[in-house]
């Protein structure tokens, strides 16, 4: 399967390299351009619609590879997942392409995203129906009353999380690529040929696009790209819930840890400042790092490093979750990451520049022993 995976990666990579310049010309012709404003980092008009190239490279590459798979490689569930990904992904890309051109309303985009998620759930019966909760004795079956809304929430949430971090050249594509590579590694460890196949094709499409999107970018992926990558990651990561002995509940959260945590802090930030949750601002992780003085390229590379750290934690956590210490390691990983996320958020001011409760508490702890020593 690794041989087919390598071929799949190369095919999608070549397709993306060929298609992206063509999509750039199309974006310029139809007027799908990103115009700078007060909340955007770039200073010149740029063509977007690059997600169409990613989607086309992935779809064509996958359809070219599928006939060459040995008979019996894909189960009925695997075929449903691929079909759901392609049909729902097509709707998502159409939505994103229209938004790249016409700037659709947030409510309309949310409704279409829910519709795409419903296609996956109701049209192809792909949903989260088992959860391995830390310290639970085994996989816990979920009733449809919980399974269906949880799956729709997961797909829509991850789709928008990737969209929110698309603020710098190569950022969303690179972070998504690292998440896909993490899923690929886990697929190899689990021996899941479907995960390996989809991951290699999608990774090839993303890497090919990055040749034109890394700083200084020649084209932006636009909502057509960020929404599609979010939708694909959400759908693909759900395979993790099917692996009874390997993947626990928190693994998919770790795989997409950077965009999910950035989205979480954005919601908290807007709530603290009494702003609408969907109101755009310049307080995201990449904005904060740039305000600290990091260059465009260094900011992106730092976030790549954070994403890779999350991915490494996901791989480690998934490989030990079926051991006797798996639950404790999961618990320790969660606690450590929550603590580090809070410290990092306070250091860079991603929620508020003045409120630093944990750092202030630690500072008081350091001052107390010093004061006691002087008193003696």
Rosetta blueprint (number, residue, H / E / L):
1 X L
2 X H
3 X H
4 X H
5 X H
6 X H
7 X H
8 X H
9 X H
10 X H
11 X H
12 X H
13 X H
14 X H
15 X H
16 X H
17 X H
18 X H
19 X H
20 X H
21 X H
22 X H
23 X H
24 X H
25 X H
26 X H
27 X H
28 X H
29 X H
30 X H
31 X L
32 X L
33 X E
34 X E
35 X L
36 X L
37 X L
38 X L
39 X L
40 X L
41 X L
42 X L
43 X L
44 X L
45 X L
46 X E
47 X E
48 X L
49 X L
50 X L
51 X H
52 X H
53 X H
54 X H
55 X H
56 X H
57 X H
58 X H
59 X H
60 X H
61 X H
62 X H
63 X H
64 X H
65 X H
66 X H
67 X L
68 X L
69 X L
70 X L
71 X L
72 X L
73 X L
74 X L
75 X L
76 X H
77 X H
78 X H
79 X H
80 X H
81 X H
82 X H
83 X H
84 X H
85 X H
86 X H
87 X H
88 X H
89 X H
90 X H
91 X H
92 X H
93 X H
94 X H
95 X H
96 X H
97 X H
98 X H
99 X H
100 X H
101 X H
102 X H
103 X L
104 X L
105 X L
106 X H
107 X H
108 X H
109 X H
110 X H
111 X H
112 X H
113 X H
114 X H
115 X H
116 X H
117 X H
118 X H
119 X H
120 X H
121 X H
122 X H
123 X H
124 X H
125 X L
126 X L
127 X L
128 X L
129 X L
130 X E
131 X E
132 X L
133 X L
134 X L
135 X L
136 X L
137 X L
138 X L
139 X L
140 X E
141 X E
142 X L
143 X L
144 X H
145 X H
146 X H
147 X H
148 X H
149 X H
150 X H
151 X H
152 X H
153 X H
154 X H
155 X H
156 X H
157 X H
158 X H
159 X H
160 X H
161 X H
162 X H
163 X H
164 X H
165 X L
166 X L
167 X L
168 X L
169 X L
170 X L
171 X H
172 X H
173 X H
174 X H
175 X H
176 X H
177 X H
178 X H
179 X H
180 X H
181 X H
182 X H
183 X H
184 X H
185 X H
186 X H
187 X H
188 X H
189 X H
190 X H
191 X L
192 X L
193 X H
194 X H
195 X H
196 X H
197 X H
198 X H
199 X H
200 X H
201 X H
202 X H
203 X H
204 X H
205 X H
206 X H
207 X H
208 X H
209 X H
210 X H
211 X H
212 X H
213 X H
214 X L
215 X L
216 X L
217 X L
218 X L
219 X L
220 X L
221 X L
222 X H
223 X H
224 X H
225 X H
226 X H
227 X H
228 X H
229 X H
230 X H
231 X H
232 X H
233 X H
234 X H
235 X H
236 X H
237 X H
238 X H
239 X H
240 X H
241 X H
242 X H
243 X L
244 X L
245 X L
246 X L
247 X L
248 X L
249 X L
250 X L
251 X H
252 X H
253 X H
254 X H
255 X H
256 X L
257 X H
258 X H
259 X H
260 X H
261 X H
262 X H
263 X H
264 X H
265 X H
266 X H
267 X H
268 X H
269 X H
270 X H
271 X H
272 X H
273 X L
274 X L
275 X L
276 X L
277 X L
278 X L
279 X L
280 X L
281 X L
282 X L
283 X L
284 X L
285 X H
286 X H
287 X H
288 X H
289 X H
290 X H
291 X H
292 X L
293 X L
294 X L
295 X L
296 X H
297 X H
298 X H
299 X H
300 X H
301 X H
302 X H
303 X H
304 X H
305 X H
306 X H
307 X H
308 X H
309 X H
310 X H
311 X H
312 X H
313 X H
314 X H
315 X H
316 X H
317 X H
318 X H
319 X H
320 X H
321 X L
322 X L
323 X L
324 X L
325 X L
326 X H
327 X H
328 X H
329 X H
330 X H
331 X H
332 X H
333 X H
334 X H
335 X H
336 X H
337 X H
338 X H
339 X H
340 X H
341 X H
342 X H
343 X H
344 X H
345 X H
346 X H
347 X H
348 X H
349 X L
350 X L
351 X L
352 X L
353 X L
354 X L
355 X L
356 X L
357 X H
358 X H
359 X H
360 X H
361 X H
362 X H
363 X H
364 X H
365 X H
366 X H
367 X H
368 X H
369 X H
370 X H
371 X H
372 X H
373 X H
374 X H
375 X H
376 X L
